[in-house]
């Protein structure tokens, strides 16, 4: 059972809120979700071929990537998981902030170095 938490954001049917971190600990192991030895080798090879963060590049920065991200969340679909056309190189910062926000809200956050929003749907870009 998850731990009660004052700052949590996931209500249960009873209306109580539980910590996301506690709930995430209940997920299957990373290797059971496909992130085992085979993935580590594929990831390493991909980062050698695509060493820079694509999100930082959109913003006008040159930053070394250390994460291979699935552009479209695979949600357990192993065909999509292994489709390298669905991979992109990101730095940890972009993966943990911009990408997570995009997946939750559908809005690409942030601006390029000139101050223009990177989300093509933003009203400043129309």
WOVENQUI-V484037 format. One record per run of one state. SS is the DSSP state (A for helix, B for strand, O for the rest). FROM is the first residue (numbers start at 1). TO is the last residue. If there is no record, write none. Layout:
BEGIN
ss->SS from->FROM to->TO
ss->SS from->FROM to->TO
END
This chain:
BEGIN
ss->O from->1 to->3
ss->B from->4 to->4
ss->O from->5 to->9
ss->B from->10 to->11
ss->O from->12 to->16
ss->B from->17 to->18
ss->O from->19 to->19
ss->A from->20 to->24
ss->O from->25 to->36
ss->A from->37 to->49
ss->O from->50 to->51
ss->B from->52 to->52
ss->O from->53 to->53
ss->A from->54 to->58
ss->O from->59 to->63
ss->B from->64 to->64
ss->O from->65 to->66
ss->B from->67 to->70
ss->O from->71 to->77
ss->A from->78 to->81
ss->O from->82 to->83
ss->A from->84 to->86
ss->B from->87 to->90
ss->O from->91 to->91
ss->A from->92 to->105
ss->O from->106 to->110
ss->B from->111 to->111
ss->O from->112 to->116
ss->B from->117 to->117
ss->O from->118 to->122
ss->A from->123 to->125
ss->O from->126 to->126
END
